Every structure is written in structure tokens, then in C-alpha cells.
Amino acid sequence: MIWMHKLISTSLGIGYIGKGGGTVAAVVTCLVWYLGQNGGNEFLSWQIAFTVLITVLGVWSSDEVEPLWGKDDKKVVIDEVAGMCIALLAVPVTVPYLLAALVLFRFFDIVKPFYIRRAERVKGGWGVMLDDVLAGGCANLILHLVIYLKLF
């Protein structure tokens, strides 16, 4: 069963890339998001369901691999996938918005402003996932503000 958690937590092996694996996972998430679009309200339902599933699986698998690899090992990139999904929720699926979401998410994930860094203190799988969930939420809020104000 641990092989399944390794596969999930590394996002089908992307985490084994090493340095830059989180960025690669976020870019792949954008590509999947773009290719998976089919328009309409059912796409939003798909986005929400996919994001919840990835987040729940990420918490579970991160918790399972932590005893093997240690706290928030760089191989674990499912958290970047979940955070990127949150950044993209209900955002128009166009190349400019995907790129903006990617840049904003990676900024918040790396810099960790607004108490996001404190989320890493949470133990287990939630500690691995929560900072990226918050970074994705911050990116999503800014994107929706930009959309609302018609700045982009």
C-alpha cells in the first residue's frame, strides 16, 4: 500500500525530479486544467470535485510517507498540485489567466506571507498541505479581484 502513497504524494513521480519538482507539478496541473476544460457549469463542478479529491488524497498520502521521508520532503509535490488547483478554481481557463495563477501561486508558496508559514507547523499531512492550500487561496482571491475589477 505504501507504493500507492509514494505515487500519489509525488504526483505520479514528478517529485522524484528533485529541485524544481514543485514548479513542475504546478505547471503540469495547469496543463491538465487547460486540457480538461469542457466549459459550462459542469466544468466548475469538475474543478471543485477534483480539487477536493486531490487535497484529501494529499493529506492522507503525505501523512503516510512522512515516517519514511521526513517532514514535508521535497519529493512530496501533491501539495503544489492541490494549491495550484485552488488557485485556478472558477478562474477563466485561458493561457494568460493560467500563467497569472501559476506566478501568483508560486509567489505565495515560496514567500509565504500573511502567516502562511505558520501553517507548516501543523503536524502530519495537514501540515504538508495547508501552506499550499493557503497560497492557492491567496492567488485565487487576487485573480478574482483582477477579474472583478476588469484589470486583465
N, C-alpha and C positions, 0 to 999 in steps of 0.2 A: 504494500500500500504506500510505502514511503516514496517509491518511484513516481507515483501519481502526484504527490505533493511537490516533489522536485520539478516535475514537468509544469505544473500549474504555477508554482512560485517563480520559476524562471521564464514564465510566459513562452512555453514551448521551446525552451532552450536559449532564448535571447540573452538571458542573464549570464550565460557562460562566455559571452563576448568579453566581459571584463570591463575595463574603463570605457565609459560612454554607453554602457548597456541600458541605462535608464532613458537616455535620449533616444536610442534606437527603438526601445519599447514604445515610447511616446509617438515617434514617427510612424511606426507600424500601426499603432492604434488609429492614428489619423487616416492612414491608407485604408484600413478596414472600415472605418466610419464612412469614408468617402465612397468606397465600393459597395457598401451595404445599404446605401440610401435608396429608397424607392418612393419617397415623397409622401405627403398626406399625414393624417393623424396616426396611422398605424406605424409610421416611422418613429414618431415620438414615443409611442408605447414600446417599440422595439428598443429604442435608446435607453429608456428607463429600466426595462427588464434586463437588458444586457449589463448595464452599469451596476445594478443591484447584485446580479449573479456574480460578476467579476469581483465586486467588493467583498461579498460573503465568502466566495472561494479563496480570495486573497487573505482574508483574516484567518481562515481555517488552515490553509496551506503554510502561510508564514509562521503560524504558531507551531506547526508540526516540524518544519525544517530548522527552527531556531535551535533546538538542542544539538543538531548536527553541525550547523554552520555558524552559530552565534547570533547575537542580536543584530538584526537588520543588515545581514550580509549583502554585499554588492551584487551577488548572484540573484537575489530576490528583486525582481523588477515588476511583479504583478501590481505592486503599489503604484508605480508610474502609470500602468495601464488603467487602473481604476481612477486615478486622479485626472488623467487625460480625458477619460470618458465623462467625468463630472464637468470638466472644463467645456466640453462640447455639447452638453445637454441643452436641447432646444435652441441651438445656435444654427443659423443657416449653413448648410453644408456646401460652402464654396471654397475655392482654394485660398482666397485672401483671409476668410474667417478661420479656416483650419490653421493657416500659418500664424495668425494672430493668437489663436488659442494655444498653439504649441509654444510660442515665445513667452506668453504670459504664464502658462503653467510651469514651464521650466524655470522662469524667473522666480516665481513664488516657491517652487520646490527647492531651488538651490539657496536663495537668500533667506527664506523662512522668516519673513517679517510678521508682525501682529500676533505674537505668541504662538505661531505655528511650530516653532522649535520645541516649545513645551510639550507638544503632543507626542514627541518622540519618547518622553519619559514614561508613557503608558506601557505597561508590561505586555508581552506576548504579541500575538498577531495584530491586535488593535494598535499597538504602539508602532508597528511597522507601517500600517496602512493609514493611520489617522492624519499624519502630517501631509501626506499626498492628497488625501480627501479634502483637507482644508485648503491646500494650494490650488486644487482644481476648483473648489468653490469660489475662491477669490478671483481666479481667472474668469470663471463663468459670470460672476457679478459684474466685473469690468466690461466684459464683452456685451452683456445685456444692457448696460448703461450706454455703451457706444451705439448699440443698435437703437435704443430708445431715443437718444439724442440725435440720431442720424448723422453721426460723425464719420461713418465708414461706409 
